[in-house]
Amino acid sequence: MRLYAERGPLELRIMETTAEALAAFDLLSDFHRSRWGRRGAFANPGFRPFHEELIARGVPTGAVRISRTMVGNETIGVVYNFVHDGRVLNYQSGFLYESDSRLKPGLVSHVLAIEDSIARGESGYDFLAGGGGHKSHLANREQAMTWIAVGKDSPERHIEAKLRSAKRMLRTIATNVPKKTAALYSVLGGLVPGRSV
């Protein structure tokens, strides 16, 4: 935050109107695509129209909260949250990453959004599912989530369930294997997900 403050005032701006929120969503999309490319959430052609409608309905009621983290006149982050029953549910975000790795636009944006939530008297700021460095730095507790797939029982469903289970197990192993051991497995030709030589 100090590094950003050297450039100008650091502030969180909540998008109060649908037009402001949709403009911020466009910027979030640009940031997200520059980071994730074709693998990101915006790769699905139905994603954007669905969320534009959701934003148009949710901003006026307060169910959708989109914020921009500003340094002077420059946006370094956009955070898209839902608000339900006094809790903020973090859904999507996009950040301006720069070559200076000391700058942490995501961490700063979430800190400011959490401070805003506290100031509003809300009961929590939930990062929802998935891993992320900022989550372990900012969260003070964790809750297990259950994933449920509903569909017709078929051999394909059983195979898919087994593959998902194997993927979760491999991800857990890769996360918990010390880096030196993982590097050794890679050199010896072992399969360690997420790591390459």
N, C-alpha and C positions, 0 to 999 in steps of 0.2 A: 504494500500500500504506500509505503514511503517512496519507493521508486516511481510509482505512478504520480504521486502528489508533486514530485519535482517538475512534472510536465504541466500541471494545472490542477484546478479543483477536482476532486474525486467525489462523484455522487451517484446515487441510484435514483432513476426517474421511473415512476410507475406510469404506464400508459393508461390514461384515463378514458380515452374515447376509442371506439372501434377502429377509426381511421388510423390513429396513432399505433394501436396494437397491431394492425395488419401491416403497417410500414415496418414496425420492429420485427414482425414475423418474417418479412422479406429479408431483412438483414440477418436474422437468425439463420435462415435458409442458406444465404451466401456463406456465412461463417462455417456452418455445418458441412456444406459441400466442399469447401476448401480443405477441411480437415479429413472428412470421411470419403469423399468422392462418390462412386457408385454404390458403395456398401452402406451408406447412411440411410436414415429414415426417409429422406426425400426421394429416394430411388423408386419408391412405389408411386405410380401415377395417381392413385386415389388418395394419397396422404394429404397433399396440399389442399384440394377442394374440401375435403372433410374438415380439416382444421380451420380453414377460413370460415366455414359455417359455424363451427364450434366457437371460435373467437367472437364472431359477430353476435352470437347469442349469449356467450358467457361473460364478456367484458361488462356490458351494462348491468348484469345482475351481481357481479363480483365473484362469480364462480371461476372465471379465468383471470389470472393476473400475469401480465407480461411487463417485464422491467428491462430497462437499458442501463448499463453501467457506463458512466461517462467519465472521461478524463479531459477536462476542458470541453471542447466541442467534438471530441472524437469518441465514438462508441467502441468499447473494448469487449463488451459482453451483452448478450440478450438471454434472459431466463424466462421460460414459459412454465408457469405453475398453475395448478388448479387449487381452489380453496373450497374445502368442504367441512362443515361442522367444526369450524374454528381451527382447522389444521391446513397447513400449506403442503401440497403434494407436488414435488418437483417432477416435471414431465420431460422437458426437452430444453436444450440450450445450444448456443453457438458463441464462439469466442474468437477474438482477434489475437492469434498467436504470432509472436515475433521471434526474431533470431536470438534475442537475449532471453535465455532460459530462466533467468531470475524473475522475470515478469510472469505472474500467474493470474491471467484474466479470469479463469474459472473460479479459482479459490476466492479472489477478491469479490467477484460478482455474487457468489453464494454467501459470503460473510455479510455483505451489505443487505442481501435479501433476507437473511436470518435476522439481522438487526431490525429491519423494517417489520418483520413478522412479530418480533418481541415487542416492539413499540406499539403495535396494533393490539397487543394482548392476546394473540393467538396461542393455542396450546402446543403447537409443534410444527416442525419443518421436516418433512419426511422425504428422503432421497429416493424412496421406492426401490425397485429391483436393480440388480447389476452392480458390478464393482466399479470402483473409481478411487483414485488417490485422495481426492478432496473429501470423499465420504468418510474414510477412516480418520481423516484429520479433524473433521467438523462434527461428526456424530458422537453422541454420548451414550447411545444404546443401539441395539439391533434387534429386529424381530424377524423370525422365519416367515418366508412366504411359501404358499403352496400353489403349485401350478396344476391345473386340471384341464385335460383334453377331453372333449366330448365328441363322440362320433360313433359311427357304425362299427361294431366289432368285426375285424377282418384280419387275415394273416399280415396284410400290409401294416395295419395299426400296431400289431405286436412287434413287428420288425422295427418300425419307427420308434416305438417305446424303448426297445432294447438299445437302439443306436443313440437315442437321447441320453439314456442312462450311462452308456459307455462314454459318451462325450463329457458328461458332467464329472464322471470318475476321473477321466484323463485330465480334465481341467483342474480338478482338485489336486491330483498328484503333481501336475506341473507347477501349481502355485506353491505347494509345500516342499518340493524338492529343492535343496540348496543349489545355488547357481553353479558351483563347482561340479557337483554331481551331475546336474543337467548337462553341462558342457561335456563331461566325460561320456555320458550316454550318447550324445550327438556324435562325438568323435568315433565312438565304437559302433555307430550305426543304429543305436536304439531310437525308438520313437518317443520324443518328448514334445507334446503339443506346444505350439507358440514359440518354440526356440529353433534356431537354425544355426548352421556353422557358416 
